[in-house]
């Protein structure tokens, strides 16, 4: 879908001379590619910036370019198996220096939602250590006693078992009604080689299946709660940002609902075949072969180290 254009090489030097920020609008050299420079860029992680332990093509050079251009950047993930600090450390290890302040994931948004809306609730988190640590740090009460539980949190949990399902069932049906909420609605988490792991939707489905209740709240993409948290972190309105991700149902859906421009990268879940029958109203603003196509050609040509042969 894209054609070769000027790029900064992925291995180019990190020390650059100061760059004057270009104007906010540029002509584009090929149809179907972004034609402007946004104030803020929100990026999904899994399947967008990296896959497993490998950066995806163009990811590092894009983030480096955006930093040179003094753009605001936020990494946004539905995956609650790591803390923001863990994600920042992984990005830095892979060659993209990041701080926890530049990462927002569902560990943070679920904790924030509870503190804001249910600070006195006792919760039963079906999740992994980063989530339970964040809840404990925020002072949220947790219990495995079904009679004491007000909210069951269904999350990505690779230790999920029948015991946990029974506690959730008893909290909702026997002693309840406890409420059912989730960190994120993803069905699976993508892994290298086309593989995947069941995600939080599998846990939600098991609890809904045996209790007959419906999950009341999601604090991940595409829910407005995560969007509002992201925009608050950036200090920008949705109209000044571009959301980039690999999933139509989360990344792109959130952007569409917010009236935000969006870019779908074909490096994760979504394939060109999936787009053929997609209603126009459900599609992204742009579809990109690789993430660094999000910057217009003319912007790349203003950056130090631009190399026409690099891709």
Secondary structure, 3 states (H helix, E strand, C coil): CCCCCCEECCCCCCCCCCCCCCCCECCCCCCCCCCECCCEEEECCECCCEECCEECCCHHHHHHHHHHCCCEEEEEECCCCCCHHHHHHHHHHHCCCCCHHHEEEHHHHHHHHHHHHCCCCEEEEECCHHHHHHHHHCCCEECCCHHHCCEEEECCCCCCCHHHHHHHHHHHHHCCCCEEEECCCCCEEECHHHCEEECHHHHHHHHHHHHCCCCCEECCCCCHHHHHHHHHHHCCCHHHEEEEECCHHHHHHHHHHHCCEEEEECCCCCCHHHHHCCCHHHCCCEEECCHHHHCCHHHHCCCCCEECCCC
